[in-house]
Amino acid sequence: MNLTDNSQRNKVPYYQYSRYLKDRFQEKVYKLPIKLNLTCPNRDGTCSRGGCIFCGEEGGSFENLDQRSVKDQLRENMAYMGSRYKAKKFIAYFQNFTNTYQPIEDFREALKDCRMENIVGVNISTRPDFLGKEYLDSSAELLQGLDICYELGLQSVNSHTLEKINRGHGLAAFIQGVLDLKSYGFRVACHLIMDLPWDDLLDIEEAAKILNALEVDEVKLHSLYVVKGTKLDRMVQEGEVDLLSKRDYQDRVIHFLEHLNPNIVIQRIIGRAPKEATRFCNFGESWWKIRDEIIEEMNRRNIQQGSLYVR
């Protein structure tokens, strides 16, 4: 079953991001990734060194344009997406590393550059433990009238797993970060890796319940990539870590979704990474095939997002 066909889209058993955007803006909206010259406090010694064990040199920004001004990146991406998809509305997405870990003057200038025609929202990717008041105040001031969503990397709710992957923060920091962002009225998205080998199904279910309790707005799910040259790469090659199977990943995603509040938007249920940079990615298969298999299995078992959700 190929769910990229128009006839199958209404069978997607979870709240797709594209549907949310269409509901919110009455037309298709596309995210435009922006790459800034940044690092992470988990790499330069502020929290730790070396970063998360799975994080490569790009910091999750392989889709971005080469380094150039925010306005130039937005203009070029808007021209391309507008021409290819006839898009007229866009979300500026500050994607790589920790965007609230830069001089506040630089952060403010980057936000000002987003005040462009056809930009209807701004998404800011960062860590939950680096949400300084001046950055949140600046977001509220400079992006007034735009949809503002902070995307927080969490990856796991298991504190022992967070220590294993060298996140540099625990679950409490994420909870506090969400509460701080919600006090400003910002939307919050959470990034989770579903197949971390130190987690089990109980952790996956607990993750859904914690996001429900915090009233997180959006979720982005990933499988575990092995990027060449990372600490995780060495651990896998030396037999310190056994990676989970595709079936394990799919089962965990389904278990997570059936416990998740059906009003939480799902940005994606699996990601993608460049083959040349990874030793292992999405079990050697295309991301859309794995996604379609998850959807097909949910439909076969009559499972919807929130089937087991209890308020």
N, C-alpha and C positions, 0 to 999 in steps of 0.2 A: 504494500500500500504506500504510494508516494503522496505524502501530505503537502507537497508543494503544489499539487493540482488545486485549482479553485474549488472544485466540487467537494474537496475533503476539508477545507479550512474550518467549516462550521463544526467539525467533529473534534477539534482540539479540546481536550478535557481540562484545561487550566486557563487562567486569566492571562492571555498573551499581552505582552507589552505593546505590540502593534494595535491591538484592539483598544487598550487604554488610551493610547495617543489619539486614535481616531475618535473615541468617545469625548476626549478632553478638548481637542482642537477642531473637530468636525472635518478633518482631512488627514492624509498621511503626513507624518513628521519624521524626519531623519536626524540621527545623531551624527555630529561632525567631530571626530577626535582631534584634540589639540595636544601637542607635545611641547612641554616647557623644559628648560635646562635645570633639572632638579635632581635631588638625591632623596634618600630616606634616612630618618634618624636611626633606623635599624641597620644601616650600612656604614655610617661614618663614626660610630662610637658613642653617639648620644644615648641610644638604648642598648645597642650591641654592634657587632661588626659582621660584615658578610651578608647581611640581610636574611630573609627567610630562605630555608634550604632549597626551595624550588625556584627562587626568583633569579632570572637572568639579568644581563646588563641593560636590557631595554625596559625593564620594569613594567611589563605588560602592555607595551605601546607599539607593537610591531606593525600595526595598521596605520600608524601616523605618518604624516609627511616629514621630510627632513626638517631639521631645526630652522625655523623662520618666524617672523612675527605672528602674533595671534591673529591680527587682521588679515594677513596674507594667507595663513592657513585656512581661515574661515572662508575667505573669498574664493580660494581655489577649490575647496571642497564643495562649497555651495554651487559653484559653476558646474562642477562635474555631476553632482547628485541632481541638480535641477535639470540638467540636460538629459541625463540617463533615465531618471524616474519622474520627470515633470514635477518635482517637488518644489514647494513654495515656502514651507515652514521648516525650521531646523532647531535643534538643540546643540549648543556648544558643550563639548565634553572634554574637560580637563582630565586626561586619562592616566598619565604615567606617574609612578612613584607617589610622593606625599605632597599634595598641592598646597596644604596649609603649613608646609615646612619650607618656607622661603621668606625673604624679607617682606614685611607687610606692604612696603611701598610697591614692590614688584607684583605682589598679589593683587593689590588694588588696581594697578595699571592693566593687568591681564583681564580683570573683571570689566573695567571700563571699555576695553576693546571689544567686548561682547555686545555692546549696545549698538547693534547693527540692524538694518531692515531685514525682516524675515527670521530673526533669531527670537524664538518664543520662550526659550528656557535655557538654563545652564546647569549641567551636572558636574560636580566636583568630587573627584576621587581622592581619598585620603585615609589616614589611620584614625581609629576612634580615640586614641590617646593624645592626639595633637590637634585639638579643636579650640585654639585660643580665642578668647572673647573678642579680640580685635579683628580676627578673621571672620567670625560670625557676624559681628556688627557691620563690617565692611560689606559682606554679602547682602545683608538686609538693606543697607543704604544704597549700594551701587546697582543692585539688580532688582530694585523695586519694580513691580509690575510684571516681572518674568517668573516663570516656574523655576524654583530652585530645589535641586535634589542633591544631597550629599551621599556619595557612595562609599560605604565603609567596608574595608577588608576585615573580615573576621576569620573565615575559613573553617573554624571548628568552635563548638561551645565547650569542648573538653579541655580543661586547663593543662592537663598533662600532655595532650597533643599539641597545644599551643607552645608549650615549652620545647617539645621535640622538634617542631618546625622552626623554632627560633623567631616567633612572632614579636617578642619583646613586650607583650602586654597580655593580660588575662581577660576573662569574660567580664569582670566587673568594669573594666575600662570601656568595653563596648556598651554595656548597659548605661553607664553614665553619659557616654557620647550621644547615644540615641536620645536620652532625656534632655540633654542640652540642646540638641538640634530641634527637637519637638517644641521646646519652649520658644523658639523663634518662628515656629510655623513652617519650617522647611520639611520637604519630603525626605525620607531616608530609605536608601537601598542597602542591602547587605549582600556581600559576596561570600559564598560558601563552597568548599571543595567537598564533594560527596564521597569520594573514595579514598580518603586518607587512611592508611593501613592501621593506624593506632586508634581509630574510631570504630564503633560498632553500631548496630541498628538502634540501640537505645540512645546513643548520642545524636543520631540523625533525627529521631522522634523528638528528643529534647530540644534540638535546634528549632524545629518548627514551633514547638510550644512557647519557647522563649520569644521568638519573633512575633508570635500571636499576642503574647502578653504585653510586649513593648509597642504594639501597633505599628510595626515597621511597614512601610508602604510598598516596597519592591524588593525582589530577590533576584540574584544572578548566580546560577549554579555552574560549577566547573568540574571537569574531571582533572585528575592529577597529571600534570605534564612533567616529563623528565627533560629539562633543558640542559644541553651539553655544557660541561664545565662547572655546573653547580655542585653544591655539597650533596644534594639528593642524587645527582648523577653518579658521584663516587660511591655513595652508600648502596645504590642499586647494583652497580658493577661489582662491588666487593661482597655482595650477598647479605648486607645488613638489613635490607628492606625487601619484603616481598610485595609486589604490586597486586592489586585486586583485579578481578576479571571484569570484562564488559558486563556480564550478567549481574555481578555484584553491584556495579555502578547503577545499572538500570533499576535493579530492585530497590536500592537506596533512594534514588530519585522518586520513585513511585511511593515508597513509604513516607518520604518527606512531604510530598504533595498532598497525600490523602489526610495528613494531620494539619495541613496549613490552612489558615483562614482563607476562604475563597475570594475575599476582597483584596488580598495581597497580589500585586502585579508580578508576573514572572517575566523578567527581562530575557532570560534564556535558560534552558535546561541542560545545555552543554556548550562549551566554548570551542575555540579553535586556536591553533598556533602554527607558525611556519615550519614545514618539515625540515628545512635546512638547519634550523636552530635546535630542534628537539631530537632526542634519542628515542623517546616514547611519547606518543600523543594520541589520545582517543582510540587506543587499542588497535591502531593501524587501520582504522576505518574512517570514512567521512563523517563529519559531525552531523550532517542532516540525516544520514542513514540511522545513526544511533538515536537521534531525536525521534524520527518516525517510528522506530521500533518501540520506543517508550510509549508513544501516543497510541500505537496499535495495541499494545499490551493493556494499557489502561482502558481502552474502549472494549477490548475483549472481556475484561474482568468487570466491566461496568464501574470503574473507579473514576471519580472526579476529584479535582482539587477540593479539599475540605470534606471528603466523604466521612472521615473520622474526626473532624474538627469538633471540639466541645468548648464552648465559651466558658 
